[in-house]
């Protein structure tokens, strides 16, 4: 109790500042602990963000650039296009830039990690060292395609020799006398040549696609070639010396060709068909796999370090949260204690003062009530001053009650006199308003007459302007009709010139047709001479036939051109006739337009005369309207003055009535208080 009395002697300011100061001290303690935890976490995250994350990002960027470089290398080698060359070089430059960034980030770590990065850099530089080799292989297709190079040096020359041997066999046959046996032998030689040609077609297909279907085709026609060789060998009595020797050489070369074909198939089976693909499979792909393994290990190591650092950060964060939670609990207890004391020492006296004021407001206005003094603080002092105010109000209310009675009596007398004056003013204002209404009606009629006259004048002026515009438009239309007639005549002259040129073209077409007929006869004679020359003139016969066909097509074309020119001539004649009709119609239109212009000019003169008369009527109507408006204005001023007087008297009567009501309310309020 002694402590509570001691608190009662303290001021409200001291109580409030003491409670809030204690809470502020606890808040500062919580903020200090939170700041310390955040500072520690900031340092750990700074190391994580500034060291570990840049290294991981540089490693991942290097992995992406290596993947892009590998992809660009594949596109460049497969497409062998110059447009894919620059993306490949740009990808290698990006790999070099990412490798330099990784080395720069690794300098912040220990020597062991730097050694790992340098080993990785050596492998990446080894990958980049294949750049010149790949560019060389892409630029030299024959050096890159081992299979094509082998075929060009070991298969194609042998095949050419074999075809030459079959050609020699055919040439030798032409020197022999014709017979049924020789004809059969000639067919077999052609069959051998056909079979071997199909073998080469299969080899070419295999070189392009390297599929089993091509190998099956090679096998099929190779067996057909063997069959044809056996069938030719059966003609040993009919074979000439050259044919027998050529057949023996053909058999040996075929065996050599098939052996070399097997070697070419082994090149494909061993994956050495393309030098660049073999290089990628044997060296570059394992190297990239090793680089990716090292990069994965580096990223995984940094990831584990990042996870460990994150664990430390979370541990520090949990410790800081524990301290903050404890301090918050202490602050909660202190806050509850401060709230209890504030309620007892500050709120309770205020509630007592409120109860006294409520009794005064809800009761009969007893000004004799007083508030008891409970303490020596500001609230106790306020209670003392409140008691002094209540005493002063009690004396003042007694004086107000006496004055209210006097005001109420004076208000009732003034209200009766004002009502009488208001009746007289209202009657005078009503008569003035009737006069003003009649004057305004006369002014409105005059204004309507003036407005109608002005509207008619405007319409007449507009009609005159439109008539003038119509006259100008008719003149312009007449000029254009004359120009159109001149242009049509000039166009007729141009069409006549075109028809003359068409006749010249027909003469040229006739000359071309005669040349084509002579060429056709010459080609026919050449074909006859070539047929007489036999085998030696076969090629010339083909040329003569082509020339004859060309001459026939030329004759067909000249016939079509002649038909087009004849159709064009008919069209020109129709166009000349139509333009003559257009020229005649243009002259007629020009004359009609000129006559219409003269009629519109006479109409414009009549409209101008009518416009002058309407303007005279409008001036007279405006003068009458101005006089009516002046009369109406004077009457309206008088009516406004009377209305204003009536309103003022009405307002005065209302104010007097309200003054009386106010006096009644004042008396009622004063009667509520007990003084």
GIQUIDA-V880670 format. One line per field, one symbol per residue. phi: phi as a letter, one per 30 degrees, with the letter a starting at -180 (. if undefined). Layout:
phi->???
This chain:
phi->.dddddddddddedddddddddddddddddddddddddddddddddddddcddedddddddddddddddddddddddddhcdddddedddddddddddddddddddddcdddddddddddddddddddddeddddddddbddddcdddddddcbcddddddddddddddddddddcddadddddddddddddddddddddddddddddchcdddddddddddddddddddddddcddcddddddddddddddddddddddddddddedddicdcddddddddbdddddddddddddddddddddddddddddddddddddddddddddddddddddddddddddccdddddddddddddddcdciddcdbcddcacdddddddddddddddddddddddddddddddddddddddddddddddddddddddddddddddddddddddddddddddddddddddddddddddddddddddddddddddddddddddddddddddddddddddddddddddddddddddddddddiddcddddddddddddddddddddddddddddddddddddddddddddddddddddddddddddddddddddddddddddddddddddddddddddddddddddddddddddddddddddddddddddddddddddddddcc
